[in-house]
Each structure stands twice: as C-alpha cells, then as structure tokens.
Amino acid sequence: MGVCLLRSGAAGFWLIRPRLSTALRGDFRADRRQSRPGQQFPQFSVPPSFRDSVAVSPSSPRPATLRSWLARWWPAPVGIDGRETLRAVAGAALGMLFAAVFSHALAGPLPIAAWLVAPLGASAVLVFALPASPLAQPWSVVGGNTLSALVGIACANLVPDPALAAGLAVAGAIALMVTLRCLHPPGGAAALLMVVTHTTGFHFALFPVMGNSLLLVTAGIVYNSLTGRPYPRAQGATSALGVRTVAGRRFSEADLDVALAHYNQVVDISRADLQDLLEHAEMAAYQRRLGALRCEDVMTREPVSVAFGASLQETWTLMRERRIKALPVVDRAGHIAGIVTPADFMRLADLDQHEGLRDRLRQLLRATGLTHTERPEVVGQIMARNVRVASADRPLADLVPVFSEDGHHHIPIIDGKQRLVGMITQTDLVRALYRSAA
C-alpha cells in the first residue's frame, strides 16, 4: 500500500484516506481485544518516507497569496546614501561628456548616429553607479558591446525578417557574452540596435561601438579611482580586510561555491564582494553580542614580562614557576619587543631528537660566561619579533578572528604610547563571550 500511495500522489491519498483510517482503527480494536491485562499495547509509527510523501490538506492556507504576489512588484530601496547617488550622477555626466566629445572629434563630419550609440548610456549607469558589479567591468563593457554589435550586424545581413533577426541577435549576443565572460546588459541593446537600423557594415562595431566603450571605460577608471571606488574590481580573489573575520568557523570558500552553484543564477556581485559582505555581517553579529566591550575591559592587567636582556635561565624559570605559555619581552621604555614561548627553547634544544633532550636544554640555559659567543645568552636572541598586538581601546569583537583563524592564544595589549599594559588569552575571550550570551 505504501508503494502505491507514493506513486498515486496527493489525490490518491485523499481518496484512500477513509479506508486507511478505518483499517487502522480496526487493527487497533483487534489488538486491544487480543491483549491481556498488564500487556502494553504496541505503538504504531509512520516511517519517515511515508510522512515526507503525504500531501498537505487542501484546507491548509496556500503559501502564496495575492497580496504577497503583488508585493513582489514593489521595488526595494537602492541601499545607497545621497553622497553615493551624487557621486554616480556626476560620474555618468562626466563620463558621457568625455566619450561624446572625443568620439565626435574622431568621427569628424559623420552624422550623430555614426559617432555615438544609445546603449552607451546604459553602460554608463553600470560603470558609474555599480562599479563593483561583474557586469560593469572593462572587459564586460568593451567586449559585451562590441561582440554583441557584431552579432547584430551579422543577423541584419543574413536574416531578411527584422523580427526574427531581432530575436536571433539578442539571443546570440547573450550566448556569446556568457561564453566569453563579458556579460553586459547593454550589449543586448547594441545587438538590437544593429538590426533595427539595418546596419550591415561590420566596421560599425569597431567605431563607434568599441570606440565609445573604450572611452567610457577610460573615464570610469579615472573617476571611480579618484572617488574611492576601485575600478576595475577584482572578481576572483577575495579582497583584503583589515582583520580577517570569523568566516572559516561559519562557512568556508568551498561552502560559498556550493551555495552559488546551487543558486545557479547570475549574481550581480562579485564572489569576493559577496564573501566580504557575509563576513562583515558575521562580524557585526559578534559586535552586537559583545556590545561595547573593549580589550581593556577583559584583559589581564600588569602582565608578567621580562626585559630584552634577561638570561635564558631566568626566563625559563619564570615561565615554569608561573606556568606561563607566552611571555612578553619589553625594552627599557616598556614597549613590546617580542614574545617568547616554550617552543622557542625547545627549537634550540633540537626537539626532534628525543634522546638527551633534557641535557641539551640544560646546556642551553647554562651561561657560558664569555663576552663573545655564537650561542644565544639572553631572551632577546630567541624571542619571536613578529608579535600581533592590540590597543586597549580596540573592540573585543575584532580579536575573535585573530584567535579563531590565525592560531593565536595570547595577544599583548598596548596603550596609546605603545607600552605593554595587559594580556588577553583565549580563556579571557571565551569568558567574555559566555557573559555576553548570559
């Protein structure tokens, strides 16, 4: 019956539902009559596959209502402020002016239609209002418009029916742009323009189409760069962030690729920018949870430290007695000069050779008493100089990726004068997270 039910679909289920319910009630009564006092009645369980395949009751509300369908037509806010709007408007005006003036100069006595094409206006919207979009990159603008124009000219020459030629031109332009990685919406307009105006000369794709596009891209490179919008925008590699975020603990680059493949649609944002947005959103969530906590609020104040010239024996003894895993090394002014860990001692004692390790370590710690020796004598000679530090007034949330991604266990904290004032460990961070969640 279960196999038949799966194949029959929702309608079949509602037809056999009364008989199925009667049969189950009959079996239930029969089992109750046959059961003896004190005997537990067997429980009926529906297999997961059965539950997953049954239909939803026709009386349940439909997920898509007329109101929700009509709401899809209401445009969402663009999401930029007035300053960015003004930047895009001014850029489009200057870019079109630049392209028009130089194109007119290159065309000479040709009529206006021969030195400036209408799809360039749509390209200007992308270049100046959406400079980070993959559809607005230089190759997309120049390649998309030029190749689409060639397709449109070919259709105008080969297909007598203008309606059929228009459809084939736009379809062929999309196929070619996707194949050559230069998808550009105004390219469809360029292909259609060639058919509508019955342009049959292939030179028209070089000028004005390609010439206009090159001039517009040149203006876009200069203007966007001067106004703080990198152009062209890297599409493959992840853009660098000041502090790496916690994305590795939530999602990886492979996870993002799987999600994009599952979406299987053109996304008008580069993969790198999309990853940055997700990471910033995750960092904002950490900052919201941690609130206004600063490093100085959770750090261990007046941490144990040693001077640059402290002996190896003194440093090793201090680390063992205090059970310190990372010991800051400071100069005379209290500035952080480096950090030393037990691993630094073990490395010099040749940890890979287990036999005689204790003797080699003792030999390392014993002072030679010589004024000149190649063997390290003070902690400043074995410490790690490349130290990750944080300022006392820095938000604690910024250190989450440092601990979770970079493998750090201890972060020295410095004040405004670059002096060591505290230390934050993974334990301190976990304690702060726990308290903020509570």
Secondary structure, DSSP 8 states (H G I E B T S, - for coil): -HHHHHHHHHHHHHHHHHHHHHHHHHHHHHHHHH--TT---------HHHHHHS---TTS--SS-HHHHHHTTS-------HHHHHHHHHHHHHHHHHHHHHHHHHHTTS-GGGT--THHHHHHHHHHH-TTSGGGSHHHHHHHHHHHHHHHHHHHHH-S-HHHHHHHHHHHHHHHHHHTT---HHHHHHHHHHHHTT---THHIIIIIIHHHHHHHHHHHHHHHHTT--SS--SSS----SS--THHHH--HHHHHHHHHHH-S--SS-HHHHHHHHHHHHHHHHHHHHTT-BHHHHSEES---EETT-BHHHHHHHHHHHT-SSEEEE-TTSBEEEEE-HHHHHHHTTTT--TTHHHHHHHHHS----SS-SS--BGGGTSB-----EETTSBGGGGHHHHHHS--SEEEEE-TTSBEEEEEEHHHHHHHHHHHH-
